Amino acid sequence: MPYQHVPVMTKEVIFHLNPKAGQIIVDGTLGGGGHAKEIIPGIAPNGILIGIDLDQDAIEHHQLADHPNSFQFHLFQGNFIHLPDYLKKLNIPKVNGILLDLGISFHQLEFSGRGFSFRKDEPLDMRMDIRESVRAEDLVNDLDEKALVNIFREYGEERYSRPIAKQIVKSRKKERIQSSRQLSEIITSVVRPAGAASRRIHPATRVFMALRIAVNRELENLATLLDRVPDLLTSGGRLCVISFHSLEDRIVKKRFKALEKPCTCPPDFPTCVCGRLGSLRILTKKPIRPGPEEIRTNPMARSAKLRAAERR
Ligand SMILES: C[S@@+](CC[C@H](N)C(=O)[O-])C[C@H]1O[C@@H](n2cnc3c(N)ncnc32)[C@H](O)[C@@H]1O
């Protein structure tokens, strides 16, 4: 089956990534290659595209195989935090651009069969990389109630974290929770009477998102890569990050700021006297959001925020 995903804010990504002929660009979250497809005409001829994805489905079914432009294409199934190792393998010291389009693809949600969607009855897996050992089923059945509350609260910002976790623990005593339908029904048994009617989203949305983030260590991966970016970009090289979650965006915003102004002056100094200049220059003072037309035609774009920065 062809990989199905509509890339978000493609024009804005290309504008800020600004790919040029012969450049080396990394798409750290290749997915179906929708963004990458638009990057290729910019770097052709002789450019190099490095595509990375955790998910074997993306590696096998991306849409770049028959791309007519001349460019070198290197593909890695793995975590973008390992970009330094992949570059070493290719003997490439630095790159001109890095794109991260975080989160989950439409394909993973709808067709992976791995329980990402509360609307389906699938094994409760949620691993983007199936070589990893911990599945959502393991978290839901093995963590204690407090740890579940923390995950739902921290990653899902779920108001009903406590009663949901309590119900999960009660239910799993009777029967192991193994499917997305089972978990979704447990959540709706708790949330529906109290608050579902007033919510715009399905009651299971936040818990499913929280579990996915925990299973794939999404926030840790993002923070790790951002720390490594200054050493990986050439001077003038660009970094674009699309996030879909307020916690992700907060990490990007904070890290960008810290890398732009690594000031070491005491906090009570009225102005900076250390004069330390950071390694990045922020290109987007505020995050860029998709326009109403894009949100109308692609609901997955709804919460997207794009931030970009340039290596000094
Ligand atoms: C929103 S989709 C990207 C869609 C892609 N831009 C396109 O145009 O089709 C996010 C992708 O990133 C992958 N992913 C998430 N975290 C990752 C990580 N730490 N390292 C590598 N890939 C990751 C997911 O498996 C998923 O395929």
The ligand as an SDF file (V2000), in Angstrom:
LIG
                    3D

 27 29  0  0  0  0  0  0  0  0999 V2000
    4.5050   13.5470   10.8910 C   0  0  0  0  0  0  0  0  0  0  0  0
    5.3360   12.1670   10.2640 S   0  0  0  0  0  0  0  0  0  0  0  0
    6.3830   12.8560    9.0380 C   0  0  0  0  0  0  0  0  0  0  0  0
    5.7250   12.9840    7.7030 C   0  0  0  0  0  0  0  0  0  0  0  0
    6.6550   13.4290    6.6000 C   0  0  0  0  0  0  0  0  0  0  0  0
    7.1840   14.7510    6.8290 N   0  0  0  0  0  0  0  0  0  0  0  0
    5.9520   13.3780    5.2600 C   0  0  0  0  0  0  0  0  0  0  0  0
    5.9550   14.3920    4.5590 O   0  0  0  0  0  0  0  0  0  0  0  0
    5.4100   12.3240    4.9160 O   0  0  0  0  0  0  0  0  0  0  0  0
    6.4930   11.8090   11.5180 C   0  0  0  0  0  0  0  0  0  0  0  0
    7.4200   10.6500   11.2040 C   0  0  0  0  0  0  0  0  0  0  0  0
    8.5330   10.7580   12.0750 O   0  0  0  0  0  0  0  0  0  0  0  0
    8.9120    9.4850   12.5150 C   0  0  0  0  0  0  0  0  0  0  0  0
    9.6210    9.7040   13.7770 N   0  0  0  0  0  0  0  0  0  0  0  0
    9.1230   10.1440   14.9480 C   0  0  0  0  0  0  0  0  0  0  0  0
   10.1070   10.2530   15.8680 N   0  0  0  0  0  0  0  0  0  0  0  0
   11.2610    9.9050   15.2380 C   0  0  0  0  0  0  0  0  0  0  0  0
   12.6150    9.8170   15.6530 C   0  0  0  0  0  0  0  0  0  0  0  0
   12.9960   10.1030   16.8970 N   0  0  0  0  0  0  0  0  0  0  0  0
   13.5400    9.4380   14.7450 N   0  0  0  0  0  0  0  0  0  0  0  0
   13.1670    9.1200   13.4690 C   0  0  0  0  0  0  0  0  0  0  0  0
   11.8880    9.1710   13.0340 N   0  0  0  0  0  0  0  0  0  0  0  0
   10.9550    9.5480   13.9010 C   0  0  0  0  0  0  0  0  0  0  0  0
    7.6060    8.7240   12.6120 C   0  0  0  0  0  0  0  0  0  0  0  0
    7.8250    7.3420   12.5060 O   0  0  0  0  0  0  0  0  0  0  0  0
    6.8240    9.2900   11.4260 C   0  0  0  0  0  0  0  0  0  0  0  0
    7.0100    8.5060   10.2850 O   0  0  0  0  0  0  0  0  0  0  0  0
  1  2  1  0
  2  3  1  0
  2 10  1  0
  3  4  1  0
  4  5  1  0
  5  6  1  0
  5  7  1  0
  7  8  2  0
  7  9  1  0
 10 11  1  0
 11 12  1  0
 11 26  1  0
 12 13  1  0
 13 14  1  0
 13 24  1  0
 14 15  1  0
 14 23  1  0
 15 16  2  0
 16 17  1  0
 17 18  1  0
 17 23  2  0
 18 19  1  0
 18 20  2  0
 20 21  1  0
 21 22  2  0
 22 23  1  0
 24 25  1  0
 24 26  1  0
 26 27  1  0
M  CHG  2   2   1   9  -1
M  END
$$$$
